[in-house]
Amino acid sequence: MSERKNIVKAAGVLGSATMLSRIMGMVRDMVVSRLFGAGFATDAFFAAFQIPNMLRRFFAEGALTSAFVPTFSQTLSQRGQVEARELTNTCFTLLTVVMAGVALVGILFSPHIIALMFPGFRAVPGKYELTVLLNRVMFPYIFFISLVALCMGILNTIRHFFTPAISTVFLNLSMILAALFLRGYFQAPITALAAGVLIGGLVQLLLQLPVLWSRGFSIRPRFNFGCPEVRRIALLMLPSVLGVGVYYLNIAVSAILASLLPQGSVSYLYYAQRLFEFPQGIFTVSVAQAVLPSMSRQAAEGDMDGMKESLAFGLRLTLFITIPAMAGLMICSTPIFSLLFMGGAFDYAKALNSAHALLFYSLGLSCVAMTRVLAPAFYALRDTRTPVWTALLTFLLNLGFSLVLMGPLGHGGLALATSLAALANMLLLLWRLRLKIGAFGGRGIIRCGVKSLVASLPMAGTVWCLCGIVDWSLAGQKMFKGLCLGGAIAAGVIVYAVTVSLLRSDEALEAILLIRKKIGR
C-alpha cells in the first residue's frame, strides 16, 4: 500500500474514532452548560482545567509525541523490535518518575500558579479559592495523560490508531457521570467535574496497556536513562514544547487576559474553543497523527522525495477538509450554540457571546491545521531550532494582538488575536521549510486550497439560507432546530462534495475511492 493510501486510511480510522469522542465531548459540554451555565463556577473550573490541559497539549500530545515518534520509528526500522521494546520501557519508566514529580509540584504550588495566571479572580470573593481547589484535584491528570500519549505514539507508529483515538470517549463519559451523579456530594458542586477529569485520565491509561501488551510491548521497569535514544528524545522535546504547543500557549494567554474581562469571558472562550476543536479533533489531528509516522520513517530511510510527497498530501488533505469546516463554523456559530447549549443556566445572551468568540476562532482553522502538519515535519528532519524561533515570534505577536484587540472587541478580540497569530506561524513555517527542503508541491497545495475555497462558496450559501428558516433566539424547539441545522449541514456537505468532484479535486477522488473500496468489502 502506498504512503498516500496509508495516510488516508489512518486518517479515516482516526477520524471515525475521534468523531465519536468529540460527540461525547459535545454532550459533556451541553451537560456542563445546562447544570452550571457560564459564570462564577465555570470560570473557575475552566481556568483550573486550563493548566493541566495546557501541559497535556505541550508535553504529552505535543512535544512528547513529536520527539518520541521519530526516534521510536527509527529504532524500530533500523534496530528491530527488541531494541524498540527496551526504548519503550525506559521512556515509560522515566516519564512515570518525571510526571509524578510534576503532579506533586503542581498540587503544592497551585495557589501561586493560579494567582500568577488568573490575577483577575482575586477581585471576586471565593473565586480564587475555588480555582485553587479545582486545580489541585485535577493536576494529577497530567501524570496519566502523559503516559497515555507515550502509548499513543507507540501504537500509532505500529499502525494501530483506533484505541488511542477512542480513549477520550471515556474521559468525557467520566466527566458527564460525575457531573450528573456526584455534584451533590461536594460543597462546591462543580468539584464533581474535577473528580471526573481525574478518573477519566486513569481510565484512558488502563485502556492503552492491554493493547500494547497484545502487540508485544509489555511494560517493564527500565532505568537506562542515559541511553542515546532517551537523550535524543529529551533534546527534541525541549524545543518541541514551543514548536508544537505555541497555539495552545496562545489559548492559555487568552484565558489569562479573559480573567481581567467581565465575568463569563473565560467560559465563553472555552465553549467556543471546544466547538472550534471539533473539526480539528476529528480531521486535523487525525491527518497530523496519520502523516507523522510516514514522514518519520521516510526521513529515517533517507527517502526525501517520499517525505515531501507525504507532507504535501497531508497539507492538501488538511485544506480540503478545513476550508469548508471554517465556512460552516462561521455561519452556524449562533445556531449551534442555540441548539446545543441554550437552556437551563445558559441563555441566549450567553449563546451570542460564545458564538462571537467562535466566529473569530474559525478564521484561523486552516492555519492551525496546517501548522499541526508542518511543525512535526521539522522534527522528522531533526531540526529543532526553526519551530522554536517561529513559535516565540508567534507568541509575541499573539500577545500584542490580544492587548490591542481585547479593548474594542472584548473576548472576541482575544479569539481574533489567536487566529492572526496562527496565520503568522503557518506562513513562517512554510517559508522556512521551503528553504530547507526545496519545493514540496506548493502549486498543488495552492490549487487544492483554491478549489476547496471555490467549492465552499455555494456550500456556505446553501447553509446560510437553510439556517435562516429558524429564529435561533427562541428557547426550546429543539427538534425543529435540530432538523433544520442537521439538514443545512447535510445539504452543505452534499453541495461541497459535488462541487469539488466537478472541480476534479485529487483529494476528493482519493476519499471517494476509499469509500467505494470499503463499501465493496
Contacts in CASP RR format, 6 or more apart in sequence:
PFRMAT RR
TARGET T0000
AUTHOR 0000-0000-0000
METHOD contacts of the structure
MODEL  1
MSERKNIVKAAGVLGSATMLSRIMGMVRDMVVSRLFGAGFATDAFFAAFQ
IPNMLRRFFAEGALTSAFVPTFSQTLSQRGQVEARELTNTCFTLLTVVMA
GVALVGILFSPHIIALMFPGFRAVPGKYELTVLLNRVMFPYIFFISLVAL
CMGILNTIRHFFTPAISTVFLNLSMILAALFLRGYFQAPITALAAGVLIG
GLVQLLLQLPVLWSRGFSIRPRFNFGCPEVRRIALLMLPSVLGVGVYYLN
IAVSAILASLLPQGSVSYLYYAQRLFEFPQGIFTVSVAQAVLPSMSRQAA
EGDMDGMKESLAFGLRLTLFITIPAMAGLMICSTPIFSLLFMGGAFDYAK
ALNSAHALLFYSLGLSCVAMTRVLAPAFYALRDTRTPVWTALLTFLLNLG
FSLVLMGPLGHGGLALATSLAALANMLLLLWRLRLKIGAFGGRGIIRCGV
KSLVASLPMAGTVWCLCGIVDWSLAGQKMFKGLCLGGAIAAGVIVYAVTV
SLLRSDEALEAILLIRKKIGR
1 9 0 8 1.000
3 294 0 8 1.000
3 298 0 8 1.000
3 306 0 8 1.000
3 309 0 8 1.000
3 310 0 8 1.000
3 313 0 8 1.000
4 309 0 8 1.000
4 310 0 8 1.000
4 313 0 8 1.000
4 510 0 8 1.000
5 514 0 8 1.000
6 159 0 8 1.000
6 290 0 8 1.000
6 294 0 8 1.000
7 287 0 8 1.000
7 290 0 8 1.000
7 291 0 8 1.000
7 294 0 8 1.000
7 310 0 8 1.000
7 313 0 8 1.000
7 314 0 8 1.000
7 317 0 8 1.000
8 290 0 8 1.000
8 317 0 8 1.000
8 510 0 8 1.000
8 511 0 8 1.000
8 514 0 8 1.000
9 514 0 8 1.000
10 156 0 8 1.000
10 159 0 8 1.000
10 161 0 8 1.000
10 286 0 8 1.000
10 289 0 8 1.000
10 290 0 8 1.000
10 293 0 8 1.000
11 283 0 8 1.000
11 286 0 8 1.000
11 287 0 8 1.000
11 290 0 8 1.000
11 291 0 8 1.000
11 317 0 8 1.000
12 286 0 8 1.000
12 290 0 8 1.000
12 514 0 8 1.000
13 161 0 8 1.000
13 162 0 8 1.000
13 165 0 8 1.000
14 161 0 8 1.000
14 162 0 8 1.000
14 165 0 8 1.000
14 285 0 8 1.000
14 286 0 8 1.000
14 289 0 8 1.000
14 290 0 8 1.000
15 165 0 8 1.000
15 281 0 8 1.000
15 282 0 8 1.000
15 283 0 8 1.000
15 286 0 8 1.000
17 161 0 8 1.000
17 162 0 8 1.000
17 165 0 8 1.000
17 166 0 8 1.000
18 165 0 8 1.000
18 168 0 8 1.000
18 281 0 8 1.000
18 282 0 8 1.000
18 285 0 8 1.000
18 286 0 8 1.000
19 282 0 8 1.000
20 166 0 8 1.000
20 169 0 8 1.000
21 165 0 8 1.000
21 166 0 8 1.000
21 167 0 8 1.000
21 168 0 8 1.000
21 169 0 8 1.000
21 172 0 8 1.000
22 277 0 8 1.000
22 278 0 8 1.000
22 281 0 8 1.000
22 282 0 8 1.000
24 168 0 8 1.000
24 169 0 8 1.000
24 172 0 8 1.000
24 173 0 8 1.000
24 176 0 8 1.000
25 172 0 8 1.000
25 274 0 8 1.000
26 274 0 8 1.000
26 275 0 8 1.000
26 278 0 8 1.000
26 340 0 8 1.000
27 172 0 8 1.000
27 176 0 8 1.000
28 172 0 8 1.000
28 175 0 8 1.000
28 176 0 8 1.000
28 179 0 8 1.000
29 271 0 8 1.000
29 274 0 8 1.000
29 340 0 8 1.000
29 341 0 8 1.000
30 340 0 8 1.000
30 341 0 8 1.000
31 176 0 8 1.000
31 179 0 8 1.000
31 180 0 8 1.000
32 42 0 8 1.000
32 175 0 8 1.000
32 179 0 8 1.000
32 193 0 8 1.000
33 42 0 8 1.000
33 271 0 8 1.000
33 341 0 8 1.000
33 343 0 8 1.000
33 345 0 8 1.000
33 346 0 8 1.000
34 341 0 8 1.000
34 343 0 8 1.000
34 344 0 8 1.000
34 345 0 8 1.000
34 346 0 8 1.000
35 179 0 8 1.000
35 180 0 8 1.000
35 183 0 8 1.000
35 189 0 8 1.000
35 345 0 8 1.000
36 42 0 8 1.000
36 45 0 8 1.000
36 189 0 8 1.000
36 190 0 8 1.000
36 345 0 8 1.000
37 267 0 8 1.000
37 344 0 8 1.000
37 345 0 8 1.000
37 346 0 8 1.000
37 350 0 8 1.000
38 264 0 8 1.000
38 267 0 8 1.000
38 268 0 8 1.000
38 271 0 8 1.000
38 345 0 8 1.000
38 346 0 8 1.000
38 350 0 8 1.000
38 353 0 8 1.000
38 354 0 8 1.000
39 263 0 8 1.000
39 264 0 8 1.000
39 267 0 8 1.000
40 124 0 8 1.000
40 127 0 8 1.000
40 130 0 8 1.000
40 263 0 8 1.000
41 130 0 8 1.000
41 188 0 8 1.000
41 189 0 8 1.000
41 190 0 8 1.000
42 190 0 8 1.000
42 264 0 8 1.000
42 266 0 8 1.000
42 267 0 8 1.000
42 270 0 8 1.000
43 121 0 8 1.000
43 127 0 8 1.000
43 259 0 8 1.000
43 263 0 8 1.000
43 264 0 8 1.000
43 265 0 8 1.000
43 266 0 8 1.000
43 267 0 8 1.000
44 121 0 8 1.000
44 127 0 8 1.000
44 130 0 8 1.000
44 131 0 8 1.000
44 134 0 8 1.000
44 190 0 8 1.000
45 134 0 8 1.000
45 190 0 8 1.000
45 193 0 8 1.000
45 194 0 8 1.000
46 255 0 8 1.000
46 266 0 8 1.000
46 267 0 8 1.000
46 270 0 8 1.000
47 114 0 8 1.000
47 117 0 8 1.000
47 118 0 8 1.000
47 121 0 8 1.000
47 131 0 8 1.000
47 255 0 8 1.000
47 259 0 8 1.000
47 266 0 8 1.000
48 114 0 8 1.000
48 131 0 8 1.000
48 132 0 8 1.000
48 134 0 8 1.000
48 135 0 8 1.000
48 138 0 8 1.000
48 194 0 8 1.000
49 134 0 8 1.000
49 138 0 8 1.000
49 194 0 8 1.000
49 197 0 8 1.000
50 117 0 8 1.000
50 251 0 8 1.000
50 252 0 8 1.000
50 255 0 8 1.000
51 113 0 8 1.000
51 117 0 8 1.000
51 135 0 8 1.000
51 138 0 8 1.000
51 139 0 8 1.000
52 135 0 8 1.000
52 138 0 8 1.000
52 139 0 8 1.000
52 141 0 8 1.000
52 142 0 8 1.000
52 145 0 8 1.000
52 197 0 8 1.000
53 141 0 8 1.000
54 248 0 8 1.000
54 249 0 8 1.000
54 251 0 8 1.000
54 252 0 8 1.000
55 102 0 8 1.000
55 142 0 8 1.000
56 141 0 8 1.000
56 142 0 8 1.000
56 145 0 8 1.000
56 146 0 8 1.000
56 149 0 8 1.000
57 245 0 8 1.000
57 248 0 8 1.000
58 241 0 8 1.000
58 244 0 8 1.000
58 245 0 8 1.000
58 248 0 8 1.000
58 249 0 8 1.000
59 142 0 8 1.000
59 146 0 8 1.000
59 237 0 8 1.000
59 241 0 8 1.000
60 142 0 8 1.000
60 145 0 8 1.000
60 146 0 8 1.000
60 148 0 8 1.000
60 149 0 8 1.000
61 149 0 8 1.000
61 152 0 8 1.000
62 149 0 8 1.000
62 240 0 8 1.000
62 241 0 8 1.000
62 244 0 8 1.000
62 245 0 8 1.000
63 236 0 8 1.000
63 237 0 8 1.000
63 238 0 8 1.000
63 240 0 8 1.000
63 241 0 8 1.000
63 243 0 8 1.000
63 244 0 8 1.000
63 245 0 8 1.000
64 95 0 8 1.000
64 146 0 8 1.000
64 149 0 8 1.000
64 150 0 8 1.000
64 237 0 8 1.000
64 240 0 8 1.000
65 149 0 8 1.000
65 152 0 8 1.000
65 153 0 8 1.000
65 244 0 8 1.000
65 289 0 8 1.000
65 292 0 8 1.000
66 236 0 8 1.000
66 240 0 8 1.000
66 244 0 8 1.000
66 292 0 8 1.000
66 375 0 8 1.000
66 376 0 8 1.000
66 379 0 8 1.000
67 233 0 8 1.000
67 234 0 8 1.000
67 236 0 8 1.000
67 237 0 8 1.000
67 240 0 8 1.000
67 379 0 8 1.000
68 91 0 8 1.000
68 150 0 8 1.000
68 153 0 8 1.000
68 233 0 8 1.000
69 153 0 8 1.000
69 156 0 8 1.000
69 157 0 8 1.000
69 292 0 8 1.000
69 293 0 8 1.000
69 296 0 8 1.000
69 376 0 8 1.000
70 236 0 8 1.000
70 296 0 8 1.000
70 299 0 8 1.000
70 300 0 8 1.000
70 379 0 8 1.000
70 380 0 8 1.000
70 382 0 8 1.000
71 87 0 8 1.000
71 229 0 8 1.000
71 232 0 8 1.000
71 233 0 8 1.000
71 236 0 8 1.000
72 84 0 8 1.000
72 87 0 8 1.000
72 88 0 8 1.000
72 153 0 8 1.000
72 154 0 8 1.000
72 157 0 8 1.000
73 157 0 8 1.000
73 293 0 8 1.000
73 296 0 8 1.000
73 297 0 8 1.000
73 300 0 8 1.000
74 296 0 8 1.000
74 300 0 8 1.000
75 83 0 8 1.000
75 84 0 8 1.000
75 87 0 8 1.000
75 229 0 8 1.000
76 83 0 8 1.000
76 84 0 8 1.000
76 157 0 8 1.000
76 158 0 8 1.000
77 297 0 8 1.000
77 300 0 8 1.000
77 301 0 8 1.000
78 300 0 8 1.000
81 216 0 8 1.000
84 217 0 8 1.000
85 216 0 8 1.000
85 217 0 8 1.000
86 222 0 8 1.000
86 224 0 8 1.000
87 227 0 8 1.000
87 229 0 8 1.000
87 230 0 8 1.000
88 150 0 8 1.000
88 154 0 8 1.000
88 217 0 8 1.000
88 219 0 8 1.000
89 219 0 8 1.000
89 220 0 8 1.000
89 221 0 8 1.000
89 222 0 8 1.000
90 222 0 8 1.000
90 223 0 8 1.000
90 224 0 8 1.000
90 225 0 8 1.000
90 227 0 8 1.000
90 229 0 8 1.000
90 230 0 8 1.000
91 150 0 8 1.000
91 230 0 8 1.000
91 233 0 8 1.000
92 147 0 8 1.000
92 150 0 8 1.000
92 219 0 8 1.000
92 222 0 8 1.000
93 221 0 8 1.000
93 222 0 8 1.000
93 223 0 8 1.000
93 225 0 8 1.000
94 225 0 8 1.000
94 230 0 8 1.000
95 146 0 8 1.000
95 147 0 8 1.000
95 150 0 8 1.000
96 147 0 8 1.000
99 142 0 8 1.000
99 143 0 8 1.000
99 146 0 8 1.000
99 147 0 8 1.000
100 143 0 8 1.000
102 142 0 8 1.000
102 143 0 8 1.000
103 139 0 8 1.000
103 140 0 8 1.000
103 142 0 8 1.000
103 143 0 8 1.000
106 113 0 8 1.000
106 135 0 8 1.000
106 136 0 8 1.000
106 139 0 8 1.000
107 136 0 8 1.000
107 139 0 8 1.000
107 140 0 8 1.000
110 132 0 8 1.000
110 135 0 8 1.000
110 136 0 8 1.000
110 139 0 8 1.000
111 132 0 8 1.000
113 135 0 8 1.000
114 121 0 8 1.000
114 128 0 8 1.000
114 131 0 8 1.000
114 132 0 8 1.000
114 135 0 8 1.000
115 122 0 8 1.000
115 128 0 8 1.000
117 252 0 8 1.000
117 255 0 8 1.000
117 256 0 8 1.000
117 259 0 8 1.000
118 128 0 8 1.000
118 131 0 8 1.000
118 255 0 8 1.000
118 256 0 8 1.000
118 259 0 8 1.000
119 256 0 8 1.000
119 259 0 8 1.000
119 260 0 8 1.000
120 259 0 8 1.000
120 260 0 8 1.000
121 127 0 8 1.000
121 128 0 8 1.000
121 131 0 8 1.000
121 259 0 8 1.000
122 128 0 8 1.000
124 263 0 8 1.000
130 188 0 8 1.000
130 190 0 8 1.000
133 188 0 8 1.000
133 191 0 8 1.000
134 190 0 8 1.000
134 191 0 8 1.000
134 193 0 8 1.000
134 194 0 8 1.000
137 191 0 8 1.000
137 194 0 8 1.000
137 195 0 8 1.000
137 197 0 8 1.000
137 198 0 8 1.000
138 194 0 8 1.000
138 197 0 8 1.000
138 198 0 8 1.000
140 198 0 8 1.000
141 197 0 8 1.000
141 198 0 8 1.000
141 200 0 8 1.000
141 201 0 8 1.000
144 198 0 8 1.000
144 200 0 8 1.000
144 201 0 8 1.000
144 202 0 8 1.000
144 204 0 8 1.000
144 205 0 8 1.000
145 201 0 8 1.000
145 204 0 8 1.000
145 205 0 8 1.000
147 205 0 8 1.000
147 208 0 8 1.000
148 164 0 8 1.000
148 167 0 8 1.000
148 201 0 8 1.000
148 204 0 8 1.000
148 205 0 8 1.000
148 208 0 8 1.000
151 164 0 8 1.000
151 205 0 8 1.000
151 208 0 8 1.000
151 209 0 8 1.000
151 211 0 8 1.000
151 212 0 8 1.000
152 164 0 8 1.000
152 208 0 8 1.000
153 164 0 8 1.000
154 212 0 8 1.000
154 217 0 8 1.000
155 161 0 8 1.000
155 163 0 8 1.000
155 164 0 8 1.000
155 208 0 8 1.000
155 211 0 8 1.000
155 212 0 8 1.000
155 215 0 8 1.000
156 164 0 8 1.000
156 289 0 8 1.000
156 292 0 8 1.000
156 293 0 8 1.000
157 293 0 8 1.000
157 296 0 8 1.000
158 215 0 8 1.000
159 293 0 8 1.000
160 211 0 8 1.000
160 215 0 8 1.000
161 289 0 8 1.000
161 290 0 8 1.000
163 207 0 8 1.000
163 208 0 8 1.000
163 211 0 8 1.000
164 208 0 8 1.000
165 286 0 8 1.000
166 207 0 8 1.000
167 203 0 8 1.000
167 204 0 8 1.000
167 207 0 8 1.000
167 208 0 8 1.000
168 204 0 8 1.000
170 200 0 8 1.000
170 203 0 8 1.000
170 204 0 8 1.000
170 207 0 8 1.000
171 197 0 8 1.000
171 200 0 8 1.000
171 201 0 8 1.000
171 203 0 8 1.000
171 204 0 8 1.000
174 196 0 8 1.000
174 197 0 8 1.000
174 199 0 8 1.000
174 200 0 8 1.000
174 201 0 8 1.000
174 203 0 8 1.000
175 193 0 8 1.000
175 196 0 8 1.000
175 197 0 8 1.000
175 200 0 8 1.000
177 196 0 8 1.000
178 192 0 8 1.000
178 193 0 8 1.000
178 195 0 8 1.000
178 196 0 8 1.000
178 199 0 8 1.000
179 192 0 8 1.000
179 193 0 8 1.000
179 196 0 8 1.000
181 192 0 8 1.000
182 192 0 8 1.000
182 195 0 8 1.000
182 196 0 8 1.000
183 189 0 8 1.000
183 190 0 8 1.000
183 191 0 8 1.000
183 192 0 8 1.000
183 193 0 8 1.000
184 192 0 8 1.000
185 192 0 8 1.000
186 192 0 8 1.000
209 219 0 8 1.000
212 218 0 8 1.000
212 219 0 8 1.000
213 219 0 8 1.000
224 230 0 8 1.000
235 384 0 8 1.000
236 379 0 8 1.000
236 382 0 8 1.000
236 384 0 8 1.000
238 384 0 8 1.000
239 384 0 8 1.000
239 385 0 8 1.000
239 387 0 8 1.000
239 388 0 8 1.000
240 379 0 8 1.000
240 384 0 8 1.000
240 387 0 8 1.000
242 249 0 8 1.000
242 387 0 8 1.000
242 388 0 8 1.000
242 391 0 8 1.000
242 392 0 8 1.000
242 395 0 8 1.000
243 375 0 8 1.000
243 387 0 8 1.000
243 388 0 8 1.000
243 390 0 8 1.000
243 391 0 8 1.000
244 372 0 8 1.000
244 375 0 8 1.000
244 376 0 8 1.000
244 387 0 8 1.000
245 391 0 8 1.000
246 390 0 8 1.000
246 391 0 8 1.000
246 394 0 8 1.000
246 395 0 8 1.000
246 421 0 8 1.000
246 425 0 8 1.000
247 368 0 8 1.000
247 371 0 8 1.000
247 418 0 8 1.000
247 421 0 8 1.000
247 422 0 8 1.000
247 425 0 8 1.000
249 391 0 8 1.000
249 395 0 8 1.000
250 394 0 8 1.000
250 395 0 8 1.000
250 398 0 8 1.000
250 417 0 8 1.000
250 418 0 8 1.000
250 421 0 8 1.000
250 422 0 8 1.000
251 273 0 8 1.000
251 418 0 8 1.000
253 395 0 8 1.000
253 398 0 8 1.000
253 399 0 8 1.000
253 402 0 8 1.000
254 269 0 8 1.000
254 402 0 8 1.000
254 411 0 8 1.000
254 414 0 8 1.000
254 415 0 8 1.000
254 417 0 8 1.000
254 418 0 8 1.000
255 266 0 8 1.000
255 269 0 8 1.000
255 270 0 8 1.000
257 402 0 8 1.000
257 403 0 8 1.000
257 406 0 8 1.000
257 414 0 8 1.000
258 265 0 8 1.000
258 266 0 8 1.000
258 268 0 8 1.000
258 269 0 8 1.000
258 411 0 8 1.000
258 414 0 8 1.000
259 265 0 8 1.000
259 266 0 8 1.000
261 406 0 8 1.000
261 410 0 8 1.000
261 411 0 8 1.000
264 353 0 8 1.000
265 410 0 8 1.000
265 411 0 8 1.000
267 354 0 8 1.000
268 350 0 8 1.000
268 353 0 8 1.000
268 354 0 8 1.000
268 356 0 8 1.000
268 357 0 8 1.000
268 411 0 8 1.000
269 357 0 8 1.000
269 411 0 8 1.000
269 414 0 8 1.000
269 415 0 8 1.000
271 337 0 8 1.000
271 341 0 8 1.000
271 354 0 8 1.000
271 357 0 8 1.000
272 333 0 8 1.000
272 354 0 8 1.000
272 355 0 8 1.000
272 356 0 8 1.000
272 357 0 8 1.000
272 358 0 8 1.000
272 361 0 8 1.000
272 415 0 8 1.000
273 357 0 8 1.000
273 361 0 8 1.000
275 329 0 8 1.000
275 333 0 8 1.000
275 336 0 8 1.000
275 337 0 8 1.000
275 358 0 8 1.000
276 329 0 8 1.000
276 358 0 8 1.000
276 361 0 8 1.000
276 362 0 8 1.000
276 365 0 8 1.000
279 321 0 8 1.000
279 322 0 8 1.000
279 325 0 8 1.000
279 329 0 8 1.000
279 365 0 8 1.000
280 365 0 8 1.000
280 368 0 8 1.000
280 369 0 8 1.000
280 372 0 8 1.000
283 318 0 8 1.000
283 321 0 8 1.000
283 322 0 8 1.000
283 325 0 8 1.000
283 369 0 8 1.000
284 318 0 8 1.000
284 321 0 8 1.000
284 322 0 8 1.000
284 368 0 8 1.000
284 369 0 8 1.000
284 372 0 8 1.000
285 372 0 8 1.000
287 314 0 8 1.000
287 317 0 8 1.000
287 318 0 8 1.000
287 321 0 8 1.000
287 369 0 8 1.000
287 372 0 8 1.000
287 373 0 8 1.000
288 372 0 8 1.000
288 373 0 8 1.000
288 376 0 8 1.000
291 310 0 8 1.000
291 311 0 8 1.000
291 313 0 8 1.000
291 314 0 8 1.000
291 373 0 8 1.000
291 376 0 8 1.000
292 376 0 8 1.000
292 380 0 8 1.000
294 307 0 8 1.000
294 310 0 8 1.000
295 307 0 8 1.000
295 310 0 8 1.000
295 311 0 8 1.000
295 376 0 8 1.000
295 377 0 8 1.000
295 380 0 8 1.000
296 380 0 8 1.000
298 304 0 8 1.000
298 306 0 8 1.000
298 307 0 8 1.000
298 310 0 8 1.000
298 380 0 8 1.000
299 307 0 8 1.000
299 380 0 8 1.000
299 381 0 8 1.000
299 382 0 8 1.000
304 437 0 8 1.000
307 377 0 8 1.000
307 380 0 8 1.000
307 437 0 8 1.000
308 437 0 8 1.000
308 439 0 8 1.000
308 440 0 8 1.000
308 441 0 8 1.000
311 373 0 8 1.000
311 374 0 8 1.000
311 377 0 8 1.000
311 440 0 8 1.000
312 440 0 8 1.000
312 441 0 8 1.000
312 442 0 8 1.000
312 444 0 8 1.000
312 445 0 8 1.000
314 373 0 8 1.000
315 370 0 8 1.000
315 373 0 8 1.000
315 374 0 8 1.000
315 445 0 8 1.000
316 444 0 8 1.000
316 445 0 8 1.000
316 448 0 8 1.000
316 449 0 8 1.000
316 506 0 8 1.000
316 507 0 8 1.000
317 507 0 8 1.000
317 510 0 8 1.000
318 366 0 8 1.000
318 369 0 8 1.000
318 370 0 8 1.000
318 372 0 8 1.000
318 373 0 8 1.000
319 366 0 8 1.000
319 369 0 8 1.000
319 370 0 8 1.000
319 445 0 8 1.000
319 448 0 8 1.000
319 449 0 8 1.000
319 452 0 8 1.000
320 448 0 8 1.000
320 449 0 8 1.000
320 452 0 8 1.000
320 500 0 8 1.000
320 505 0 8 1.000
320 507 0 8 1.000
320 508 0 8 1.000
321 369 0 8 1.000
322 365 0 8 1.000
322 366 0 8 1.000
322 369 0 8 1.000
323 366 0 8 1.000
323 449 0 8 1.000
323 452 0 8 1.000
323 453 0 8 1.000
323 456 0 8 1.000
324 452 0 8 1.000
324 455 0 8 1.000
324 456 0 8 1.000
324 459 0 8 1.000
324 496 0 8 1.000
325 365 0 8 1.000
326 362 0 8 1.000
326 363 0 8 1.000
326 364 0 8 1.000
326 365 0 8 1.000
326 366 0 8 1.000
326 456 0 8 1.000
327 456 0 8 1.000
327 459 0 8 1.000
327 460 0 8 1.000
327 463 0 8 1.000
328 362 0 8 1.000
328 459 0 8 1.000
328 460 0 8 1.000
328 463 0 8 1.000
328 489 0 8 1.000
329 336 0 8 1.000
329 358 0 8 1.000
329 359 0 8 1.000
329 361 0 8 1.000
329 362 0 8 1.000
329 365 0 8 1.000
330 359 0 8 1.000
330 362 0 8 1.000
330 363 0 8 1.000
331 460 0 8 1.000
331 461 0 8 1.000
331 463 0 8 1.000
331 464 0 8 1.000
331 467 0 8 1.000
332 463 0 8 1.000
332 467 0 8 1.000
332 485 0 8 1.000
332 488 0 8 1.000
332 489 0 8 1.000
333 355 0 8 1.000
333 356 0 8 1.000
333 358 0 8 1.000
333 359 0 8 1.000
333 362 0 8 1.000
334 351 0 8 1.000
334 352 0 8 1.000
334 355 0 8 1.000
334 472 0 8 1.000
335 467 0 8 1.000
335 470 0 8 1.000
335 472 0 8 1.000
335 481 0 8 1.000
335 484 0 8 1.000
335 485 0 8 1.000
335 488 0 8 1.000
336 355 0 8 1.000
336 358 0 8 1.000
336 485 0 8 1.000
337 351 0 8 1.000
337 352 0 8 1.000
337 354 0 8 1.000
337 355 0 8 1.000
337 358 0 8 1.000
338 348 0 8 1.000
338 351 0 8 1.000
338 472 0 8 1.000
338 473 0 8 1.000
338 481 0 8 1.000
339 472 0 8 1.000
339 478 0 8 1.000
339 481 0 8 1.000
339 482 0 8 1.000
339 485 0 8 1.000
341 350 0 8 1.000
341 351 0 8 1.000
341 354 0 8 1.000
342 348 0 8 1.000
342 351 0 8 1.000
342 475 0 8 1.000
342 476 0 8 1.000
343 475 0 8 1.000
343 476 0 8 1.000
347 475 0 8 1.000
348 473 0 8 1.000
348 475 0 8 1.000
351 472 0 8 1.000
353 411 0 8 1.000
356 411 0 8 1.000
356 412 0 8 1.000
357 411 0 8 1.000
357 412 0 8 1.000
357 414 0 8 1.000
357 415 0 8 1.000
358 415 0 8 1.000
359 415 0 8 1.000
360 409 0 8 1.000
360 412 0 8 1.000
360 413 0 8 1.000
360 415 0 8 1.000
360 416 0 8 1.000
360 418 0 8 1.000
360 419 0 8 1.000
361 415 0 8 1.000
361 418 0 8 1.000
361 419 0 8 1.000
362 419 0 8 1.000
363 416 0 8 1.000
363 419 0 8 1.000
364 418 0 8 1.000
364 419 0 8 1.000
364 422 0 8 1.000
364 423 0 8 1.000
367 419 0 8 1.000
367 422 0 8 1.000
367 423 0 8 1.000
367 425 0 8 1.000
367 426 0 8 1.000
368 422 0 8 1.000
368 426 0 8 1.000
370 426 0 8 1.000
370 429 0 8 1.000
370 430 0 8 1.000
371 422 0 8 1.000
371 425 0 8 1.000
371 426 0 8 1.000
371 429 0 8 1.000
374 426 0 8 1.000
374 429 0 8 1.000
374 430 0 8 1.000
374 433 0 8 1.000
375 387 0 8 1.000
375 429 0 8 1.000
377 433 0 8 1.000
378 384 0 8 1.000
378 386 0 8 1.000
378 387 0 8 1.000
378 429 0 8 1.000
378 432 0 8 1.000
378 433 0 8 1.000
378 436 0 8 1.000
379 387 0 8 1.000
381 436 0 8 1.000
381 437 0 8 1.000
383 436 0 8 1.000
386 429 0 8 1.000
386 432 0 8 1.000
386 433 0 8 1.000
386 436 0 8 1.000
387 429 0 8 1.000
390 425 0 8 1.000
390 428 0 8 1.000
390 429 0 8 1.000
390 432 0 8 1.000
391 425 0 8 1.000
393 424 0 8 1.000
393 428 0 8 1.000
394 421 0 8 1.000
394 422 0 8 1.000
394 424 0 8 1.000
394 425 0 8 1.000
394 428 0 8 1.000
395 421 0 8 1.000
397 420 0 8 1.000
397 421 0 8 1.000
397 424 0 8 1.000
398 417 0 8 1.000
398 418 0 8 1.000
398 420 0 8 1.000
398 421 0 8 1.000
400 417 0 8 1.000
401 416 0 8 1.000
401 417 0 8 1.000
401 420 0 8 1.000
401 421 0 8 1.000
402 413 0 8 1.000
402 414 0 8 1.000
402 417 0 8 1.000
402 418 0 8 1.000
404 417 0 8 1.000
405 412 0 8 1.000
405 413 0 8 1.000
405 414 0 8 1.000
405 416 0 8 1.000
405 417 0 8 1.000
406 412 0 8 1.000
406 413 0 8 1.000
406 414 0 8 1.000
406 417 0 8 1.000
407 413 0 8 1.000
409 416 0 8 1.000
433 440 0 8 1.000
434 440 0 8 1.000
448 505 0 8 1.000
448 506 0 8 1.000
448 507 0 8 1.000
451 500 0 8 1.000
451 503 0 8 1.000
451 505 0 8 1.000
452 500 0 8 1.000
452 505 0 8 1.000
454 499 0 8 1.000
454 503 0 8 1.000
455 496 0 8 1.000
455 499 0 8 1.000
455 500 0 8 1.000
455 503 0 8 1.000
455 505 0 8 1.000
456 496 0 8 1.000
458 495 0 8 1.000
458 496 0 8 1.000
458 499 0 8 1.000
459 492 0 8 1.000
459 493 0 8 1.000
459 495 0 8 1.000
459 496 0 8 1.000
459 499 0 8 1.000
462 488 0 8 1.000
462 491 0 8 1.000
462 492 0 8 1.000
462 495 0 8 1.000
463 488 0 8 1.000
463 489 0 8 1.000
463 491 0 8 1.000
463 492 0 8 1.000
466 484 0 8 1.000
466 487 0 8 1.000
466 488 0 8 1.000
466 491 0 8 1.000
467 484 0 8 1.000
467 485 0 8 1.000
467 488 0 8 1.000
469 484 0 8 1.000
470 477 0 8 1.000
470 480 0 8 1.000
470 481 0 8 1.000
470 484 0 8 1.000
470 485 0 8 1.000
472 481 0 8 1.000
497 508 0 8 1.000
500 507 0 8 1.000
500 508 0 8 1.000
501 508 0 8 1.000
501 509 0 8 1.000
501 512 0 8 1.000
END
